[in-house]
Amino acid sequence: MTLKSTLLFAALISLTGCGTLNTVFRDDSVTSNKLARWHSHCDSLPRIYSGAALDFCALNAEPRDWVGFDGHPTAPLVALDMALSAVVDTAILPYTVYLQNKYGDIPKTRLE
């Protein structure tokens, strides 16, 4: 495996955690479930700048004693993703404005 293909693979793997990809290009239930699973204090998520907003909601969740590969993002990774998501959110702003007008906010799943 060459360095170029290794870097491409690493970039593709890191995109799976991208807030914008998770909120705009995946089903709403994925975002709703993440907000509930993280015990976020956000009750809903706007579709405009949704990637950066999802990262904010991850930071605004209940504190955890341990973070890692259990599906909960770490604060430094969330901060990095928030910056990158803001750039991508700006690029797709016309599309997300359309989605916001058509579907409204993404509600948080209620865990019983």
C-alpha positions as CSV (number, residue, x, y, z in Angstrom):
1,M,0.0,0.0,0.0
2,T,1.5,3.3,-1.0
3,L,1.5,6.5,1.1
4,K,-1.0,8.1,-1.2
5,S,-3.5,5.3,-0.9
6,T,-2.9,5.1,2.9
7,L,-3.7,8.8,3.3
8,L,-6.8,8.5,1.1
9,F,-8.0,5.6,3.2
10,A,-7.4,7.5,6.4
11,A,-9.3,10.5,5.0
12,L,-12.2,8.4,4.0
13,I,-12.3,6.7,7.4
14,S,-12.3,10.1,9.1
15,L,-15.1,11.4,7.0
16,T,-17.5,8.9,8.6
17,G,-17.4,11.0,11.8
18,C,-17.9,14.3,9.9
19,G,-20.9,16.1,11.4
20,T,-22.1,17.4,8.0
21,L,-22.1,14.0,6.3
22,N,-24.0,12.5,9.3
23,T,-26.7,15.2,9.2
24,V,-27.1,16.1,5.6
25,F,-26.4,12.9,3.6
26,R,-27.6,10.2,6.1
27,D,-31.1,9.5,7.4
28,D,-32.5,11.8,10.1
29,S,-32.8,8.9,12.5
30,V,-28.9,8.6,12.6
31,T,-28.6,12.2,13.9
32,S,-31.6,11.8,16.2
33,N,-30.2,8.7,17.8
34,K,-26.7,10.2,18.2
35,L,-28.2,13.2,20.1
36,A,-30.1,10.8,22.4
37,R,-27.2,8.4,22.9
38,W,-24.9,11.2,23.7
39,H,-27.4,12.6,26.3
40,S,-27.2,16.0,24.5
41,H,-29.0,19.0,25.9
42,C,-30.1,19.9,22.3
43,D,-33.7,18.9,21.7
44,S,-33.5,19.4,17.9
45,L,-31.0,20.3,15.3
46,P,-31.4,22.9,12.5
47,R,-30.5,21.6,9.0
48,I,-28.6,24.9,8.2
49,Y,-25.1,24.5,9.5
50,S,-26.2,21.1,10.9
51,G,-22.7,19.6,10.9
52,A,-21.3,22.4,13.1
53,A,-24.5,22.3,15.2
54,L,-24.1,18.5,15.7
55,D,-20.6,19.1,17.0
56,F,-21.8,21.8,19.4
57,C,-24.4,19.4,20.7
58,A,-21.8,16.7,21.2
59,L,-19.8,19.2,23.3
60,N,-23.0,20.2,25.1
61,A,-23.8,16.7,26.2
62,E,-23.6,15.1,29.6
63,P,-20.0,14.8,30.8
64,R,-18.4,11.3,30.5
65,D,-15.7,9.8,32.7
66,W,-14.1,8.0,29.7
67,V,-14.2,8.8,26.0
68,G,-12.9,6.8,23.1
69,F,-14.1,4.3,20.5
70,D,-17.5,3.7,22.1
71,G,-19.3,6.1,19.8
72,H,-18.7,9.2,22.0
73,P,-16.4,11.7,20.3
74,T,-13.5,13.3,22.2
75,A,-13.5,17.1,22.7
76,P,-10.3,17.8,20.5
77,L,-11.7,15.8,17.6
78,V,-15.1,17.5,17.9
79,A,-13.4,20.9,17.8
80,L,-11.5,19.9,14.7
81,D,-14.6,18.5,13.1
82,M,-16.6,21.6,14.0
83,A,-14.1,23.8,12.0
84,L,-14.1,21.5,9.0
85,S,-17.9,21.0,9.1
86,A,-18.4,24.8,9.1
87,V,-16.5,25.0,5.9
88,V,-18.5,22.2,4.2
89,D,-21.7,23.5,5.7
90,T,-21.0,26.9,4.0
91,A,-20.3,25.1,0.7
92,I,-23.7,23.3,0.7
93,L,-25.7,26.1,2.3
94,P,-28.2,26.5,-0.6
95,Y,-29.1,22.8,-0.4
96,T,-29.5,22.9,3.4
97,V,-31.7,26.0,3.2
98,Y,-33.9,24.0,0.9
99,L,-34.0,21.1,3.3
100,Q,-34.8,23.3,6.2
101,N,-37.7,24.9,4.4
102,K,-39.0,21.5,3.3
103,Y,-38.5,19.4,6.4
104,G,-37.7,21.7,9.3
105,D,-35.4,20.8,12.2
106,I,-34.2,17.3,13.0
107,P,-35.8,16.3,16.4
108,K,-33.9,14.4,19.0
109,T,-35.1,10.8,19.7
110,R,-36.7,10.3,23.0
111,L,-35.2,7.4,24.9
112,E,-37.6,5.7,27.3
